[in-house]
Structures are given as C-alpha cells and as structure tokens.
C-alpha cells in the first residue's frame, strides 16, 4: 500500500503545484490587462481620443473582470501565494486608478461614449463610487435673484451662529454641559429652518458674484472659527469620554450636521482636515490622561 500512498501524495503535490502555476499565469494575465487599460487611458487627451478609447477600454474592462473571476475561482484571492506578482499588480492598479480619476475630473473631455463606459466601470465595482460625483455634469450657477436670496440667508445665520458659540462657551464640565445641550437642541431646530433650498444646495455662485458673496459671508467666518476652537477645547475637558457628557455629545453632533448643511458653501474652509486632526489629538490626549 505504501507505493500507492506515495503516488497519492505525489499526485496531490502535483495538483497543488499546478494550481499555483495556474494562479501565476492568471495573475500575470490580469497584470497585462491592467497595464493595457492604463496605456489606453494615458493616451486620452481630448474629446476625439476619448471617443476612440471608449470601445477599447470597455473590451479590456470586460476582459479584466473575466480574468479576475478566473483568478478568484483558482483561489487567487489570496495573492500572497503569488508574491512576486502581487506588488506589481497592486502598483499597476494604483496607476490605473490615478489615470481613471484624473480623466473623471475632466469629465472625460466631454466624450459621452467614454463617460458611459466609466460609469459602467464604477457600477461593476472596478473603481470607487466617488468617481461618479466627478463624472456628473456641473449644475448651473445661481442666478442673480438666487444669489441675493442666499446673501439674505447668510445674515440670518449669523445670529444663530453667535448663539451656538455662546452655548459652547458655557461648557466647563459635565454639569454645565447639560444646560448647553438643551440650548444646542433648540438652536439646531432653528438652524435647520435656515437650510438652503434643495434646488440651491449644490449650486455654485457665479464667478462675477464671488467677491460680493465673500463680503456677505465674512462676518460669519470668525464665528465659525470660534465654534471650531470651542469644540476642540470641550473634547479635551476631563471626563469628556464619560457617560455624563453623552447628552451634550449628541446635541453637539446634531448641531454640527446642521451647520454643515446651512453653511455648505464655505464650511470646509474652517472645518478642514486640520480640524479633524486637532479634534482627534484632543480626544486622544483626554483618553490618556483620564486613565
């Protein structure tokens, strides 16, 4: 029986070796297809070349899906098995994604044919859904009448923003946060009523009106900076991680969401990436000192 067992073990080893070899071949095929897709997209520089690239890109995209499914069926979802190709494949996919996103930002050079294939590529999961935002046709800018309505809304926001800032300044500990939470809930309800009309929420101001809009918004900006400072300060208060601040934290979250809606045109200029960094540092330091 031993020879039979030996043959069985040898046969199993040969099958495993062939499976790995098949994964190598399929992964290399996927790498080639991804590189070919990148070459096609890198040649797009205007509407004419974008139109010409559309059918070839779709063909390669379909092939990439087929090869990916084949690799998965072969067990290639664990790409560590093919380490020598793993890094190359990851690098190729990164370069392809960068090229894809750069063309998305230019809305496919107004090529409806390439845009159609790009949307399809996102829908089948080859690229992130965020790209759909870049591919969307730009909304019309606000009319003069719509702009004037927004400027009037800004003046109404200022009063509420100042009240929010004062409510945040009240918070010195868990006890004072309870009264502040009640005030924030009330102010948030009033702030929600000042949200821009849905038809204007994602519309931009005309280039000619930008300086006028800036002047109208300028009194609000320092108040928002004050709100930002207070939020970070409160996050660093002793015990902020505890349940005694839960009511305030909920009120603060609802207020901030409302602030993002009502101040959508400029909110990210104050509450940018550095705000999230400052807030994370305050929360982290608080958690460390509270132990």
Order of alpha helices (4+ residues) and beta strands (2+ residues): alpha-alpha-alpha-alpha-alpha-alpha-alpha-alpha-alpha-alpha-alpha
